[in-house]
């Protein structure tokens, strides 16, 4: 006897949910302090990269103004 499509889908969903729970039990979650420290590092690096790219953009803007303004 063949299983109905709903039964097969339910079995797949149940297996998927069971596998998710199993994998989440293996996760080593960071402590609150680790999460705060890593967030500050990411924010600091993001600001530094933003400032660097802003500076590069400003240099190229001035360079193009000099080139275009010369004509």
Secondary structure, DSSP 4 states (H G I P E B T S, - for coil): -PPPHHHHHHHHHHHHHHHHHHHHHH--PPPHHHHHHHHHHHHHHHHHHHHHHHHHHHHHHHHHHHHHHT-
